[in-house]
Amino acid sequence: MACKRNLSFTTPVSNRALQPAASPLSINDLMKQLISGQNALSRQLEGLMEKQAANTVLLEDAIQRLCALERKFDEQRLQEEQRPWEEPLHKRIKRAHNVGIAEAVRRLHNSENNPHKYDPQTGISLPRNQAVMTYQLEELKTTFADADPECIQACCKTYFETLRRKYNLSQPEKSQLRDAIKTGAKNRQRKRRVSVEIHQLVFKGIVHPKLKILLFSSDNHKRKYF
């Protein structure tokens, strides 16, 4: 006769049951934590108040500057309203494309006997450069007696602006811009050279005119050279 087996199951003891119960905080420890948290909040509050005070100073400074600009603008507007209308004394000088006068301006300025040299570090409106302009005009009036004085003045101003532009590009911080301008000039020269060669081939009958049109087909108004 088979005997019956009694099966019994035991629940494993969990880790939590093995851990000792956390001891409650004492009043002293609790007070220490509260004081530490209060001190941290106080420091944060002080930092925020300092930032707010600094921002307030900056805001007040900006408001004062805006008020000063507004007062200055009102004063200028009042002066303009009270000033009688007058014909402008100096008309805008137009650019003159006269190769002969432009070459004479360059030679006169760069001659060894010329004591008046343009200072490219400053603008043309300064007294020193205005004296250079006056000297150039007086010297060139005798050579170009039939020319318009405004045309001579325009050529002088154009040359002086060229000197100032060259001086600005010669500065070390403008090296990238200077290289870009040189690269662009080389590309334009190459394109002009290719254009002349293609026109010569078309003129000699070596290249068909339709092929020339294909070579010079435009894409966004830019020529492509193959």
C-alpha positions as CSV (number, residue, x, y, z in Angstrom):
1,M,0.0,0.0,0.0
2,A,1.5,3.3,-1.1
3,C,2.1,5.8,1.6
4,K,1.1,9.5,1.3
5,R,3.7,12.2,1.2
6,N,3.1,15.4,3.0
7,L,4.4,18.3,0.9
8,S,5.0,21.6,2.8
9,F,6.1,24.9,1.3
10,T,8.0,27.6,3.1
11,T,8.1,31.2,2.0
12,P,11.7,32.5,1.6
13,V,12.7,35.3,3.9
14,S,13.0,38.6,1.9
15,N,15.9,41.0,2.1
16,R,13.8,43.6,3.7
17,A,13.0,41.4,6.6
18,L,16.7,40.7,7.1
19,Q,17.5,44.4,7.2
20,P,17.4,46.1,10.5
21,A,14.7,48.7,10.9
22,A,15.9,52.3,10.4
23,S,16.3,54.1,13.6
24,P,14.2,57.3,13.9
25,L,16.0,60.6,13.6
26,S,16.7,62.4,16.8
27,I,15.5,65.9,17.3
28,N,19.1,67.2,17.1
29,D,19.7,65.6,13.7
30,L,16.4,66.9,12.4
31,M,17.2,70.4,13.6
32,K,20.6,70.2,11.9
33,Q,19.1,69.2,8.6
34,L,16.5,72.0,8.9
35,I,19.2,74.6,9.7
36,S,21.4,73.4,6.8
37,G,18.5,73.6,4.3
38,Q,17.6,77.1,5.6
39,N,21.2,78.2,5.1
40,A,21.2,76.9,1.6
41,L,18.0,78.7,0.7
42,S,19.3,81.9,2.2
43,R,22.5,81.7,0.1
44,Q,20.4,81.1,-3.1
45,L,18.1,84.0,-2.2
46,E,21.1,86.3,-1.6
47,G,22.5,85.3,-5.0
48,L,19.2,86.0,-6.7
49,M,18.9,89.4,-5.0
50,E,22.5,90.3,-6.2
51,K,21.6,89.4,-9.7
52,Q,18.4,91.4,-9.6
53,A,20.3,94.4,-8.2
54,A,22.8,94.2,-11.0
55,N,20.1,93.9,-13.7
56,T,18.3,96.9,-12.1
57,V,21.4,99.0,-12.4
58,L,21.9,98.0,-16.1
59,L,18.2,98.8,-16.8
60,E,18.4,102.2,-15.1
61,D,21.6,103.0,-17.1
62,A,19.8,102.0,-20.4
63,I,16.8,104.1,-19.5
64,Q,19.0,107.1,-18.8
65,R,20.8,106.8,-22.1
66,L,17.5,106.5,-23.9
67,C,16.2,109.6,-22.2
68,A,19.4,111.4,-23.2
69,L,19.0,110.4,-26.8
70,E,15.4,111.4,-26.8
71,R,16.3,114.9,-25.4
72,K,19.0,115.2,-28.0
73,F,16.7,114.2,-30.8
74,D,14.1,116.7,-29.6
75,E,16.7,119.5,-29.5
76,Q,17.9,118.7,-33.0
77,R,14.3,118.5,-34.4
78,L,13.6,121.9,-32.8
79,Q,16.7,123.4,-34.3
80,E,15.8,122.0,-37.7
81,E,12.3,123.5,-37.5
82,Q,13.6,126.9,-36.5
83,R,16.3,127.0,-39.2
84,P,15.3,128.6,-42.5
85,W,15.5,126.5,-45.6
86,E,18.7,127.1,-47.6
87,E,20.0,125.7,-50.8
88,P,22.7,123.1,-50.1
89,L,26.2,124.6,-50.6
90,H,27.9,121.4,-51.7
91,K,26.5,119.3,-54.4
92,R,27.3,115.6,-54.6
93,I,30.3,115.1,-56.8
94,K,29.7,112.8,-59.7
95,R,32.2,110.2,-60.8
96,A,34.0,111.3,-64.0
97,H,35.3,108.6,-66.4
98,N,38.2,110.6,-67.9
99,V,41.3,108.5,-68.4
100,G,43.6,111.4,-69.2
101,I,42.7,113.4,-66.0
102,A,42.7,110.2,-63.9
103,E,46.3,109.4,-65.1
104,A,47.4,113.0,-64.5
105,V,46.0,112.9,-60.9
106,R,47.9,109.7,-60.2
107,R,51.2,111.0,-61.6
108,L,51.0,114.3,-59.8
109,H,50.2,112.7,-56.5
110,N,53.0,110.1,-56.8
111,S,55.7,112.5,-58.1
112,E,58.7,113.0,-56.0
113,N,58.3,116.8,-56.1
114,N,54.9,116.7,-54.6
115,P,55.0,117.6,-50.9
116,H,51.3,117.0,-50.4
117,K,50.5,113.3,-50.0
118,Y,47.1,111.9,-49.2
119,D,46.8,110.1,-45.8
120,P,44.9,106.9,-46.4
121,Q,44.5,106.2,-42.7
122,T,42.0,109.1,-42.4
123,G,39.0,110.3,-44.4
124,I,38.9,112.8,-47.2
125,S,37.0,115.3,-45.1
126,L,39.9,116.0,-42.7
127,P,41.8,119.3,-43.1
128,R,45.1,117.6,-44.1
129,N,43.5,115.6,-47.0
130,Q,41.4,118.6,-48.0
131,A,44.7,120.5,-48.4
132,V,45.9,117.7,-50.7
133,M,42.7,118.0,-52.7
134,T,43.1,121.8,-53.1
135,Y,46.7,121.4,-54.2
136,Q,45.8,118.8,-56.8
137,L,43.0,121.0,-58.2
138,E,45.2,124.1,-58.4
139,E,48.0,122.2,-60.2
140,L,45.6,120.4,-62.7
141,K,43.6,123.5,-63.6
142,T,46.5,124.8,-65.6
143,T,47.0,121.5,-67.5
144,F,43.3,120.9,-68.1
145,A,42.0,124.5,-68.5
146,D,39.1,123.4,-70.7
147,A,38.0,120.6,-68.3
148,D,35.1,121.0,-65.8
149,P,36.6,121.6,-62.3
150,E,34.0,119.2,-60.9
151,C,35.3,116.5,-63.2
152,I,38.9,117.1,-62.0
153,Q,37.7,117.0,-58.4
154,A,35.8,113.7,-59.0
155,C,38.9,112.1,-60.4
156,C,41.0,113.2,-57.4
157,K,38.4,111.8,-55.0
158,T,38.2,108.5,-56.9
159,Y,42.0,108.1,-56.7
160,F,42.0,109.0,-53.0
161,E,39.3,106.4,-52.3
162,T,41.4,103.9,-54.2
163,L,44.4,104.7,-51.9
164,R,42.3,104.3,-48.8
165,R,40.8,101.0,-50.0
166,K,44.3,99.6,-50.7
167,Y,45.5,100.7,-47.3
168,N,42.5,99.0,-45.6
169,L,43.1,95.8,-47.5
170,S,46.8,95.8,-46.5
171,Q,46.0,95.4,-42.8
172,P,46.7,91.9,-41.3
173,E,43.1,91.4,-40.3
174,K,41.9,91.7,-43.9
175,S,44.1,88.9,-45.2
176,Q,41.1,86.6,-46.0
177,L,39.3,89.4,-47.9
178,R,42.5,90.2,-49.7
179,D,42.9,86.6,-50.8
180,A,39.3,86.4,-51.9
181,I,39.7,89.6,-54.1
182,K,42.8,88.2,-55.7
183,T,41.1,84.9,-56.4
184,G,38.1,86.7,-58.0
185,A,40.4,88.8,-60.1
186,K,42.3,85.7,-61.4
187,N,39.0,84.0,-62.2
188,R,37.7,87.0,-64.2
189,Q,41.0,87.2,-66.1
190,R,40.8,83.5,-67.0
191,K,37.1,83.9,-68.1
192,R,38.0,86.9,-70.3
193,R,40.9,85.0,-71.8
194,V,38.8,82.0,-72.6
195,S,36.1,84.3,-74.1
196,V,38.6,85.9,-76.4
197,E,40.0,82.5,-77.5
198,I,36.5,81.2,-78.3
199,H,35.6,84.3,-80.3
200,Q,38.8,83.9,-82.3
201,L,38.0,80.2,-83.0
202,V,34.5,81.2,-84.1
203,F,36.0,83.9,-86.4
204,K,38.4,81.5,-88.0
205,G,35.6,78.9,-88.5
206,I,37.2,76.3,-86.3
207,V,34.3,76.4,-83.8
208,H,30.6,76.5,-84.9
209,P,28.6,79.5,-83.7
210,K,26.1,77.2,-82.1
211,L,28.8,75.5,-80.1
212,K,29.8,79.0,-78.9
213,I,26.2,79.5,-77.7
214,L,26.4,76.3,-75.8
215,L,29.7,77.2,-74.2
216,F,28.3,80.6,-73.1
217,S,24.9,79.3,-71.9
218,S,23.8,81.2,-68.8
219,D,22.7,79.7,-65.6
220,N,21.3,82.4,-63.2
221,H,23.0,85.0,-65.3
222,K,26.4,83.4,-64.8
223,R,28.5,82.1,-67.7
224,K,29.9,78.6,-67.7
225,Y,33.2,77.9,-69.3
226,F,34.3,74.4,-70.3
